[in-house]
Amino acid sequence: MASQDKGEEHWQRTSRLMIIMLSLWAFFSFIVHFFVGGLNGVTLLGFPLGFYMAAQGSLVAFVIMLFVFAKAQDKIDRDCGVAEEDE
């Protein structure tokens, strides 16, 4: 019974992490670019923020999200006892 509880906890935590990451992905993919015109009023390093987010910002956010997801998923796996052990 305890194994089934750990499996359910693992799935719930993994699902929550996936929903959060998918929401962030949608935000940086669509929402930020939808408001690019309004963001161009703000400058970052001499470039309009809308241009920066379209050219670089979203890509940087995606890479950071990958590392955060991998670390968080590894913690979930270890907490629930399903982590792959280093050989």
C-alpha positions as CSV (number, residue, x, y, z in Angstrom):
1,M,0.0,0.0,0.0
2,A,2.9,2.4,0.8
3,S,4.3,1.8,-2.7
4,Q,1.0,2.8,-4.3
5,D,0.9,5.9,-2.1
6,K,4.4,6.9,-3.2
7,G,3.4,6.3,-6.8
8,E,0.4,8.5,-6.5
9,E,2.4,11.2,-4.8
10,H,5.1,11.0,-7.5
11,W,2.5,11.4,-10.2
12,Q,0.8,14.3,-8.5
13,R,4.0,16.2,-7.9
14,T,5.3,15.4,-11.5
15,S,1.9,16.6,-13.0
16,R,2.0,19.8,-11.0
17,L,5.6,20.5,-12.2
18,M,4.6,19.8,-15.8
19,I,1.7,22.1,-15.6
20,I,3.8,24.9,-14.1
21,M,6.5,24.4,-16.8
22,L,3.9,24.3,-19.6
23,S,2.3,27.5,-18.3
24,L,5.7,29.2,-18.2
25,W,6.5,28.0,-21.7
26,A,3.1,29.3,-23.0
27,F,3.8,32.7,-21.3
28,F,7.3,33.1,-22.8
29,S,6.2,31.7,-26.2
30,F,2.9,33.5,-26.8
31,I,1.9,36.1,-24.1
32,V,5.2,38.0,-24.1
33,H,5.3,38.1,-27.9
34,F,1.7,39.2,-28.0
35,F,2.6,42.4,-26.1
36,V,5.8,43.1,-27.9
37,G,4.5,46.5,-29.1
38,G,3.9,47.7,-25.5
39,L,7.2,46.3,-24.3
40,N,9.1,48.3,-26.8
41,G,8.6,51.4,-24.7
42,V,11.1,49.9,-22.1
43,T,14.8,49.6,-23.1
44,L,17.2,46.9,-21.9
45,L,20.9,47.3,-22.7
46,G,20.0,49.9,-25.3
47,F,17.5,47.7,-27.1
48,P,13.7,47.8,-26.9
49,L,12.5,45.2,-24.4
50,G,10.0,43.7,-27.0
51,F,12.8,43.2,-29.5
52,Y,15.1,41.7,-26.7
53,M,12.4,39.2,-25.6
54,A,11.7,38.2,-29.1
55,A,15.3,37.7,-30.1
56,Q,17.0,36.5,-26.9
57,G,14.8,36.7,-23.8
58,S,12.5,33.8,-24.5
59,L,15.3,31.5,-25.5
60,V,17.2,32.3,-22.3
61,A,14.0,31.6,-20.3
62,F,13.6,28.2,-22.0
63,V,17.1,27.1,-21.2
64,I,16.8,28.2,-17.6
65,M,13.4,26.3,-17.5
66,L,15.1,23.1,-18.7
67,F,17.7,23.2,-15.9
68,V,15.0,24.1,-13.3
69,F,12.8,21.3,-14.5
70,A,15.6,18.7,-14.5
71,K,16.6,19.6,-10.9
72,A,13.0,19.7,-9.6
73,Q,12.1,16.4,-11.3
74,D,15.3,14.8,-9.8
75,K,14.2,16.0,-6.4
76,I,10.7,14.5,-6.8
77,D,12.2,11.2,-8.0
78,R,14.6,11.0,-5.1
79,D,11.8,11.9,-2.5
80,C,9.5,9.3,-3.9
81,G,12.2,6.6,-4.2
82,V,12.2,6.2,-8.0
83,A,15.5,8.0,-8.8
84,E,18.1,6.4,-11.0
85,E,21.2,5.8,-9.0
86,D,24.6,6.9,-10.2
87,E,26.8,3.9,-11.1
